[in-house]
Amino acid sequence: MAQFIKLVKTPAKPGVKDSGYKLMARNVSQGKTNLAALCQLISARSSISSADVKAVLDSLNFVMDYELKQGRIVQFDSFGNFRLSVSSDRVDEKKDFDTSLLRKPKIVFTPSGSLQETRKTVKFSLQTDEETDPEEGDDKPEL
């Protein structure tokens, strides 16, 4: 199944007033899958209950949080890696730097294995006017 995309107006030159607009593709979400649904789907493919899956995922969340705070990359062999990424405001000299210049850290996921293959093989189709977007509240103006 193809993933839907839509065209949205974006400033031609971000930050420049009255620079006009250009069109840019954005993916159209087909909804969300919550934790309970994921647990049921995993349970259906295995010999463990949905409650057991949830218990493992809750523990995984706790352990990943701990490991990331320790400065480690959390690696899931064929799934991918999670790591913290930090940046800061720029300074001219080392003496001008202090930690107040740090920006909020991000958690970066880098897929591997079959998820990398998904990125290579996914097909896209432009959403038509007849097809509706189940995700309401997009802050980008549609064309």
C-alpha positions, 0 to 999 in steps of 0.5 A: 500500500502506498503512503499518502503525501500532500502538498503544503505551502511553505515560505520560499525563504523562511524568516524573510517576510513577503518572500512568497511560497513554494510547495513541499511534500508532507506525509499524511498520517493514517492514524496512530497505533497506541501501546495497547494495540501494539501489545495485542499485535505482538501477543498475537504473533507470539506465545506471551500475553498482551499483559506480559508484552506491556510489562516488557515494554514498560521495563524497556522504557525504564532501562532505555531512559537509564542507559541514555542518561549514562551516555550510552547508545542503546542498540537493538540489533536488527531494529536500530539504535537510540542515542542522545544528541545535544547542540548549543548556541555558538560562541567565538571562544572556549572561555565564552561557553557554559552549559546554559548555552546547551539546547534541549537534548534530542533522542535520535533513532537510527533504523537498521535491518528491515526498517532501513529496507522499508525506507528504500521500498516505500511507495508514495501517492499524492492524496486527492481531494476525495481522500480525507486526512484522518489526522486533523489539526495540521498547522501547515496550510494545504494546497 
